[in-house]
Amino acid sequence: MAAKSKRSENLIGLKCSECNRRNYYAGRNKKKVERKIQLKKYCQWCRKHTVHKETKLGGK
């Protein structure tokens, strides 16, 4: 079985709070940042700036 890289362990998805689509991917140091990340970013589906919240990436 292949081991996960350190980069993939810290990878998170950012989901639009209005249309619930995952538009961005970002890294986060889980040891230093304990709360979930919320950023105001541009959503290409809503065509406006909305709050994007941290989500888990789907996978095994």
N, C-alpha and C positions, 0 to 999 in steps of 0.2 A: 504494500500500500504506500502511495506517495505521501510524503510529509507536506504539511502546509507551510508556505513560506511566511516569514514574519510580516511581510507586507500585506498578505491576504488576511491575516488574523486581525489587523488593525483597520481593515477596509469597511466602510459603512456606506449605506445609501441615503440620499436625501430625497424625501418625498414631499410633493406639493400638498399643502394643507387644504386646498380647494378642490383640485381635480384628482388627488391621490395617485398621481403618476410619479414614478421614480425618475427624476431628471438628472441628478448629479451623483457622483461618487466621490468620497473624500476619505482621508485617513485620520485616525484619532488615536492618541496615546491613552489607552484605557486605564493605565495606572495613575496618571496625573489628572485626567478629566473624568470625573465620576458622573456628572449629570449628562443628560441627552442634549445634543447640539441642536440649536434652532438658528437658521440663517435666513435673511431676506434675500432671495435670489430671483432671477428672471425665469418664468415658466413659459416655455415655447408653446405649450398647449393652451394656456389661459391668455397668453400674450400680455402679461403684466407681471409686476414684481409682487411676489407672494412669500409668505413664510414657508420655509422648507424645514421639515423635522427629520431627525435621524431615525432610520429604520434598519432592521437586520437585512442582510443579503440572503436570498434564498439559496439553499445548497445543503449538502449533506454534512 
